[in-house]
Structure formats: C-alpha cells, structure tokens
Amino acid sequence: MTRPFEGIRIIDITHVLAGPFAAYQLAVLGAEVIKVEHPDDPDQSRDGGTDRALNHAHMGTSFLTQGSNKRSITLDLKQEAGREVLRRLVARADVLVENYRPGAFEALGLGYEALLKINPRLIYCSISAFGQDGVRREQTAYDHVIQATSGIMASTGTEEVNPIKIGAPAVDYATGTMGAFALASALFQRERTGKGQHIDLAMLGVAMMMQASLMTGYFRNGTEPKPHGNKQPFATNSAYDAKDGMVMIGASNLRQQARFWRAVERPDMIKTDNEARVDDREREASIIADIIKSKTADEWEVYFQARHVPAARVRTMAEALADPHFKDRRVFHQFDSAPGVDGAFAVPLAAFKFTHGGPSIETPPREMGADNEAVLGELGYAAGEIAALRAAGAI
C-alpha cells in the first residue's frame, strides 16, 4: 500500500537532533531521504550516545535514533565540485532541509533564492535556534540553551529546587515534529499552488508553543508559571508516595475528582467547583497522602484505573520500555544488526498507526558515504568523475 510521501525526495543537510528527526518522520512515511554530511566533519549525533564503541565508529545511538530509511552521501560544500553535486540533487528534489547558522548557506550560494532558480517547486526548510530574522538571528543554541531562554527551565523543578532542565531533549524533538508538520503542510499546499517556498522554523518559537496555555494565562493577567514539581494545583491531580513506589494521580476535572473521592471512600470531600478544590488543596493533599500509603503504587494503579480514575505508577525508562502494550502499538522497530553496528538495537518508529500505508522502516541507518557511488551515478556522474571527486576530497 502506498505511503503518504512515496515519490517525494528530500535532501537532508542537518545535524544533531531536531533537523534529522524532521526528515526522519517523512522517511518512515515513504519519502526518499538523502542525508548529506561533510566527509571530514560528520553529523555530531554520530559521535553521541550510550555506546562508546558505536560513537567511535560514527554510528552513535543518537544518530541511529533518526537514521533509518535514509541514504548517506558525503559532500564538501566549500568546494565548487561539492556544490555542483548538490545543485544536481536539488534539480530533482522536492525538499531541502538544513539547520546551520542563518546566512551560512547563502554565503555558499546555496540559499533559498539561489536554489529556487534551479527548482521553482523546491520546499526549502531552514531550522535554527532563533530564526532567520530578529535581533537574535546570529545567536546559536542547543536544546538546553533554548529551555533556559524560553522560560521552560524557570517553571520546572520544585519550589525549593529550581530552575531545572527537562530530562529529555524535548525541545529538539518537538522542533523536529513541528518541522515534519511544516514540511507536510508545504507539500500539501504545493499540490494546490504548484509553488515551493521557504520554511523558517525556530527552536525558540517551538519552545514557546510548548508552553501555549501558560503563555495565554500570562498575556491575560501577568501570572507567570511557577515550579511546583509533582504538586499540581489540584490535590487529586498530583503524585504521592505509596507503600512501595510513587503513584501519579490524574483526577483532573470535576467528574474525575468525584470518582476519586468515592474510590477512596471519602465522598464527603467531593467539590462542586474548581475554586473550592484550590482553596482546600492542602487539606485534601494531607488526606490523600495518608490514604496512598496504604497500598503499593502498582496496586493503586490497578485500583484507580478499574474505576476510571487516571493514575499510574511512576516508572523508570527500563520499566516503561518493558511494557507489553508497545508490542501491539509498534512504537519501536527492532534491528538484529546493521552495517557498522554489531548486534541488535531498536529505534523509535512512530507514535501513531494508519489503517493502511502507515509508518514503517525498511533500511537501517547507513554508514557515512555508503551511497556515494549509487547517488552520484543516478545524477549522471561516471566512475572516473566519482573517483576524481573522491581524490579531491569533495565527497
């Protein structure tokens, strides 16, 4: 069955996490993605991850995460010969994604306006820390720097210990996801208009969108979000220590809090409006804390879920990944081995399923330049010309 982006060719000149993840999401939905790296300066993610041997082989787990279904070529874009290869690629491409410093590709003669002349239908996506314009345009950042800049860190942690960075590189992966959405939207729009365009995506903008409801609250009455750890505004929507482990209770709305109080045999605590819940929060929390200590977190999870009260034991990564629920959901893809990787490994696939033609992985992450000869051959380069490019260090 045809997947959504089959027949779409993407030139992926990105590094680290956000940019590669954007292209990866279209790759698992059928797009042909050609990853471009400098022959002597690989994608930083190739050297990052939990396995040092793989890092040394330029196949680090951070790279494996978003490298499947992509072909790999090397190009030195500072050489005219390398730029000419890219121009030939662009002439046959639908999308180019890059996430280098604003102005860097323009300086090489590879900016949007220059490549638009080669391919008027090209969708050119530039991902950067702060955007292609604005007073911060020239500044650089990574996920944790954006967390600091955006206010996310200031609202994360506890009242006593803050600011705290979110554990996962959430801004990077949210930026990649937003990038995939922007690319899909631009491709859909092109079907109607026949025109390509330039997408200017900024990590800082994504970080602000991740705080959307908090921003609206601030715009309305100037109330800044405060770090409160596991202590949510409603006592029935917070985490508590159980006899063994910790349980997060999610009785958020009025119906759920009523079910919660009935479940713990305290119907006298049911409130009829949210302001009353906020006003009585500390007393409610004290009562709940004593009750939750009577069972283990696992027992409470089963008990509450059976009564339609959202709740879960707080799990580690290892415990979460061992959940048999994922076997049915196909969130991950397992490889027995791959070139450059000795032994099995698994990578994320998608958080959603289609009835037909959905996300899938056909090929493992590729070693650097593994597809040089094949891709250049498709562009019309003869074997001797490819050898000359290699000798010059252009590939």
C-alpha positions as CSV (number, residue, x, y, z in Angstrom):
1,M,0.0,0.0,0.0
2,T,1.3,3.4,-0.9
3,R,2.6,5.5,2.0
4,P,1.9,9.3,2.1
5,F,5.3,10.6,0.9
6,E,6.3,8.0,-1.6
7,G,7.8,9.7,-4.6
8,I,9.0,12.7,-2.6
9,R,12.8,13.2,-2.5
10,I,14.3,15.1,0.5
11,I,17.8,16.4,0.7
12,D,18.7,16.3,4.4
13,I,21.7,18.5,5.3
14,T,21.1,18.6,9.0
15,H,22.9,17.5,12.2
16,V,22.3,16.7,15.8
17,L,18.6,16.0,16.7
18,A,15.9,18.4,15.5
19,G,16.7,18.6,11.8
20,P,17.4,14.9,11.3
21,F,14.3,14.0,13.3
22,A,12.1,16.2,11.0
23,A,13.4,14.4,7.8
24,Y,13.2,11.0,9.6
25,Q,9.5,11.3,10.2
26,L,8.8,11.7,6.5
27,A,11.3,8.9,5.7
28,V,9.3,6.4,7.7
29,L,6.2,7.5,5.7
30,G,7.8,6.7,2.4
31,A,9.9,9.7,1.4
32,E,13.3,9.1,-0.2
33,V,15.7,10.9,2.1
34,I,19.3,11.6,1.1
35,K,21.4,12.6,4.1
36,V,24.4,14.9,3.2
37,E,27.4,15.2,5.5
38,H,30.9,16.7,5.2
39,P,33.4,13.9,4.5
40,D,35.6,15.1,7.4
41,D,33.0,16.5,9.8
42,P,30.1,14.1,10.3
43,D,26.8,14.8,11.9
44,Q,27.5,15.5,15.6
45,S,25.0,12.9,16.6
46,R,27.2,10.1,15.1
47,D,29.5,10.6,18.0
48,G,26.8,10.8,20.6
49,G,25.1,8.2,22.7
50,T,25.4,5.5,25.3
51,D,27.7,3.2,23.4
52,R,31.3,4.4,23.1
53,A,32.3,1.8,20.5
54,L,29.5,3.0,18.3
55,N,30.5,6.6,18.9
56,H,34.0,5.8,17.7
57,A,32.6,4.1,14.6
58,H,30.4,7.2,13.8
59,M,27.3,5.2,14.4
60,G,26.3,6.5,17.9
61,T,22.8,5.8,19.3
62,S,21.8,9.4,18.9
63,F,22.4,9.0,15.2
64,L,20.7,5.6,15.0
65,T,17.6,7.1,16.5
66,Q,16.7,9.0,13.4
67,G,18.9,7.5,10.6
68,S,16.7,4.6,9.3
69,N,15.3,4.8,5.8
70,K,17.9,7.4,4.7
71,R,20.6,7.1,2.1
72,S,24.0,8.6,3.0
73,I,26.4,10.7,0.9
74,T,29.3,13.0,1.8
75,L,29.9,16.4,0.2
76,D,32.3,19.2,0.9
77,L,30.1,22.2,0.2
78,K,33.0,24.6,0.5
79,Q,34.3,23.1,-2.8
80,E,32.6,24.1,-6.0
81,A,32.6,20.4,-7.1
82,G,30.6,19.6,-4.0
83,R,28.2,22.4,-4.5
84,E,27.6,21.3,-8.1
85,V,26.7,17.8,-6.9
86,L,24.2,19.4,-4.5
87,R,22.7,21.6,-7.3
88,R,22.1,18.5,-9.4
89,L,20.4,16.9,-6.4
90,V,18.2,19.9,-5.9
91,A,17.1,19.9,-9.5
92,R,15.5,16.5,-8.9
93,A,14.4,17.1,-5.3
94,D,11.1,18.2,-3.6
95,V,12.5,19.3,-0.3
96,L,15.8,20.5,1.2
97,V,16.2,20.7,4.9
98,E,19.2,22.4,6.6
99,N,19.8,23.6,10.2
100,Y,23.0,25.6,10.0
101,R,23.7,29.1,11.2
102,P,21.4,31.6,9.4
103,G,23.2,33.0,6.4
104,A,25.7,30.1,6.1
105,F,24.1,28.6,3.0
106,E,23.5,32.0,1.4
107,A,27.3,32.6,1.7
108,L,27.9,29.4,-0.2
109,G,25.5,30.4,-3.0
110,L,23.1,27.7,-1.8
111,G,20.4,29.8,-0.1
112,Y,16.7,29.6,-1.0
113,E,16.7,32.3,-3.7
114,A,19.6,30.7,-5.5
115,L,18.2,27.2,-5.4
116,L,14.7,28.4,-6.3
117,K,16.1,29.3,-9.7
118,I,17.2,25.7,-10.2
119,N,13.9,24.2,-8.9
120,P,10.9,26.6,-8.5
121,R,8.9,23.8,-6.8
122,L,11.5,23.3,-4.1
123,I,10.4,23.5,-0.5
124,Y,13.4,24.8,1.4
125,C,13.3,24.3,5.2
126,S,15.7,26.2,7.4
127,I,15.8,25.2,11.1
128,S,17.7,27.3,13.5
129,A,17.8,28.3,17.2
130,F,16.2,31.7,16.9
131,G,15.1,32.1,13.3
132,Q,16.3,33.7,10.1
133,D,15.5,37.2,11.3
134,G,15.1,39.1,14.5
135,V,17.7,40.5,16.9
136,R,18.8,37.0,18.0
137,R,19.3,35.8,14.4
138,E,23.1,35.3,14.7
139,Q,23.0,33.6,18.1
140,T,23.4,29.8,18.5
141,A,21.9,27.3,20.9
142,Y,21.1,23.7,21.7
143,D,18.0,22.2,23.4
144,H,19.1,23.1,26.9
145,V,20.0,26.7,26.0
146,I,16.6,27.1,24.5
147,Q,15.0,25.6,27.6
148,A,16.8,28.4,29.5
149,T,15.9,31.1,27.1
150,S,12.2,30.2,26.8
151,G,11.3,30.1,30.4
152,I,10.8,26.4,30.5
153,M,13.6,25.8,33.0
154,A,12.3,28.5,35.3
155,S,8.9,26.7,35.6
156,T,10.5,23.3,36.0
157,G,11.6,21.8,39.3
158,T,10.2,22.2,42.8
159,E,9.5,25.2,44.9
160,E,12.8,24.5,46.7
161,V,15.0,23.3,43.8
162,N,14.7,25.3,40.5
163,P,15.3,26.1,37.7
164,I,15.7,22.5,36.3
165,K,16.2,21.3,32.7
166,I,13.6,18.8,31.4
167,G,15.4,15.4,31.4
168,A,14.7,14.6,27.7
169,P,15.8,16.9,24.8
170,A,12.1,17.7,24.4
171,V,12.6,21.0,22.5
172,D,14.8,19.2,19.9
173,Y,12.2,16.5,19.2
174,A,9.3,18.9,19.4
175,T,11.1,21.1,16.8
176,G,11.7,18.0,14.6
177,T,8.0,17.1,14.9
178,M,6.9,20.7,14.1
179,G,9.4,20.6,11.2
180,A,7.8,17.5,9.8
181,F,4.3,19.1,10.2
182,A,5.5,22.2,8.3
183,L,7.0,20.1,5.5
184,A,3.9,18.1,5.1
185,S,1.8,21.3,5.1
186,A,4.0,22.9,2.5
187,L,3.9,19.8,0.3
188,F,0.1,19.7,0.5
189,Q,0.0,23.4,-0.3
190,R,2.3,22.9,-3.3
191,E,-0.2,20.3,-4.7
192,R,-2.7,23.2,-4.9
193,T,-0.5,26.1,-6.0
194,G,2.4,24.4,-7.8
195,K,4.8,26.6,-5.9
196,G,7.6,25.7,-3.5
197,Q,8.5,28.0,-0.6
198,H,10.9,28.7,2.3
199,I,10.1,27.4,5.8
200,D,11.8,29.4,8.6
201,L,11.5,27.3,11.8
202,A,13.0,28.4,15.1
203,M,13.6,26.2,18.1
204,L,12.7,29.1,20.4
205,G,9.3,29.5,18.7
206,V,8.6,25.8,19.2
207,A,9.6,26.1,22.9
208,M,7.1,28.9,23.3
209,M,4.4,26.8,21.6
210,M,5.1,24.0,24.1
211,Q,4.0,26.5,26.8
212,A,0.9,27.7,24.9
213,S,-1.6,27.6,27.7
214,L,0.8,29.1,30.2
215,M,1.6,32.0,27.8
216,T,-2.1,32.8,27.3
217,G,-2.5,32.9,31.1
218,Y,0.4,35.3,31.3
219,F,-0.8,37.5,28.5
220,R,-4.2,37.7,30.2
221,N,-3.3,38.6,33.8
222,G,0.5,38.6,34.1
223,T,0.7,35.4,36.1
224,E,4.0,33.5,35.5
225,P,4.1,29.7,35.8
226,K,5.9,28.6,39.0
227,P,7.9,25.4,39.5
228,H,5.8,23.1,41.7
229,G,7.3,19.7,40.9
230,N,4.8,16.9,41.4
231,K,2.5,19.2,43.3
232,Q,-0.2,20.2,40.9
233,P,-2.9,22.9,41.6
234,F,-5.4,20.2,42.4
235,A,-4.6,17.7,45.1
236,T,-6.3,14.9,43.3
237,N,-4.1,15.6,40.3
238,S,-0.7,15.1,41.9
239,A,1.9,12.5,42.8
240,Y,2.1,10.7,46.2
241,D,4.4,8.2,47.9
242,A,2.8,4.7,48.2
243,K,3.8,1.8,50.4
244,D,6.2,0.9,47.6
245,G,7.0,3.4,44.8
246,M,5.1,6.6,43.8
247,V,1.8,7.0,42.1
248,M,0.7,9.9,39.9
249,I,-3.0,10.5,40.2
250,G,-4.7,12.4,37.3
251,A,-8.2,13.1,38.6
252,S,-8.2,16.5,36.9
253,N,-11.7,17.5,36.1
254,L,-14.7,17.6,38.5
255,R,-16.1,14.3,37.4
256,Q,-12.8,12.6,37.9
257,Q,-12.2,14.1,41.3
258,A,-15.7,12.9,42.4
259,R,-14.8,9.4,41.2
260,F,-11.5,9.6,43.0
261,W,-13.1,10.5,46.4
262,R,-15.7,7.8,46.1
263,A,-13.0,5.3,45.2
264,V,-11.1,6.1,48.4
265,E,-14.4,6.1,50.4
266,R,-14.3,9.9,51.2
267,P,-17.4,11.2,49.3
268,D,-17.5,14.0,51.9
269,M,-14.5,15.6,50.1
270,I,-16.2,15.9,46.7
271,K,-16.3,19.5,45.5
272,T,-18.7,21.1,43.0
273,D,-16.4,23.8,41.6
274,N,-12.6,24.1,40.9
275,E,-12.1,27.2,43.1
276,A,-13.2,25.2,46.1
277,R,-10.7,22.5,45.2
278,V,-7.8,25.0,45.0
279,D,-8.9,26.7,48.3
280,D,-8.9,23.3,50.1
281,R,-5.8,21.9,48.4
282,E,-3.5,21.4,51.4
283,R,-6.1,19.6,53.5
284,E,-7.0,17.4,50.5
285,A,-3.3,16.6,49.9
286,S,-2.8,15.6,53.6
287,I,-5.7,13.2,53.5
288,I,-4.7,11.7,50.2
289,A,-1.1,11.3,51.3
290,D,-2.2,9.2,54.2
291,I,-4.5,7.1,52.1
292,I,-2.0,6.4,49.4
293,K,0.5,4.9,51.9
294,S,-1.8,2.0,52.5
295,K,-1.1,0.2,49.1
296,T,1.7,-0.1,46.7
297,A,1.9,2.1,43.6
298,D,1.1,-0.9,41.4
299,E,-2.0,-1.8,43.5
300,W,-3.2,1.8,43.3
301,E,-2.7,1.9,39.5
302,V,-4.9,-1.1,39.0
303,Y,-7.4,0.0,41.6
304,F,-7.9,3.5,40.2
305,Q,-7.8,2.5,36.5
306,A,-10.6,0.0,37.2
307,R,-12.7,2.9,38.5
308,H,-11.9,5.2,35.6
309,V,-9.6,7.4,37.6
310,P,-6.4,8.3,35.6
311,A,-3.4,7.0,37.6
312,A,0.0,5.4,37.0
313,R,2.9,4.1,39.0
314,V,6.0,6.3,38.3
315,R,8.2,4.2,36.1
316,T,11.9,4.3,35.0
317,M,12.8,4.2,31.3
318,A,13.6,0.5,31.6
319,E,10.2,-0.3,33.1
320,A,8.4,1.9,30.6
321,L,10.0,0.2,27.6
322,A,9.2,-3.3,29.0
323,D,5.5,-2.5,29.0
324,P,3.9,-5.2,26.7
325,H,1.5,-2.5,25.5
326,F,4.2,-1.4,23.0
327,K,4.2,-4.8,21.2
328,D,0.7,-4.0,19.9
329,R,1.4,-0.3,19.2
330,R,4.6,-0.8,17.1
331,V,6.1,2.4,18.5
332,F,9.6,0.8,18.1
333,H,11.4,-1.1,15.4
334,Q,13.9,-3.8,16.2
335,F,17.1,-4.5,14.1
336,D,19.0,-7.7,14.6
337,S,22.1,-5.9,13.2
338,A,23.2,-3.4,10.7
339,P,26.4,-2.4,8.8
340,G,28.6,-0.7,11.3
341,V,26.6,-1.9,14.2
342,D,27.5,-5.2,15.8
343,G,24.4,-6.7,17.5
344,A,20.7,-5.8,17.9
345,F,19.3,-2.4,18.6
346,A,15.9,-0.7,18.5
347,V,14.8,2.7,17.3
348,P,11.6,4.7,17.6
349,L,9.2,4.4,14.7
350,A,6.1,6.5,15.3
351,A,3.5,7.3,17.9
352,F,0.6,6.7,15.5
353,K,-0.8,4.0,13.3
354,F,-2.6,4.1,9.9
355,T,-5.2,1.7,8.8
356,H,-3.1,1.3,5.6
357,G,0.2,2.7,4.2
358,G,1.4,3.8,7.6
359,P,4.9,4.3,9.0
360,S,7.5,1.6,8.5
361,I,11.2,1.0,8.4
362,E,12.9,-0.8,5.5
363,T,16.5,0.0,5.8
364,P,18.8,0.6,8.8
365,P,20.9,3.8,9.4
366,R,23.7,4.0,6.9
367,E,27.4,4.4,7.4
368,M,28.9,7.7,6.3
369,G,29.0,8.0,2.5
370,A,27.7,4.5,2.0
371,D,25.6,5.6,-1.0
372,N,28.1,8.0,-2.7
373,E,28.6,5.9,-5.8
374,A,24.9,5.0,-6.2
375,V,23.5,8.5,-5.8
376,L,26.2,10.2,-7.9
377,G,25.7,7.5,-10.6
378,E,22.0,8.4,-10.6
379,L,22.9,12.0,-11.2
380,G,24.9,11.1,-14.3
381,Y,28.5,11.0,-12.8
382,A,30.8,8.5,-14.5
383,A,33.0,6.2,-12.4
384,G,36.1,8.3,-13.3
385,E,34.4,11.5,-12.3
386,I,33.4,10.0,-8.9
387,A,36.9,8.9,-8.4
388,A,38.2,12.4,-9.1
389,L,35.7,13.9,-6.6
390,R,36.9,11.4,-4.0
391,A,40.5,12.2,-4.7
392,A,39.8,16.0,-4.4
393,G,38.1,15.4,-1.0
394,A,34.8,16.7,-2.4
395,I,33.0,13.6,-1.3
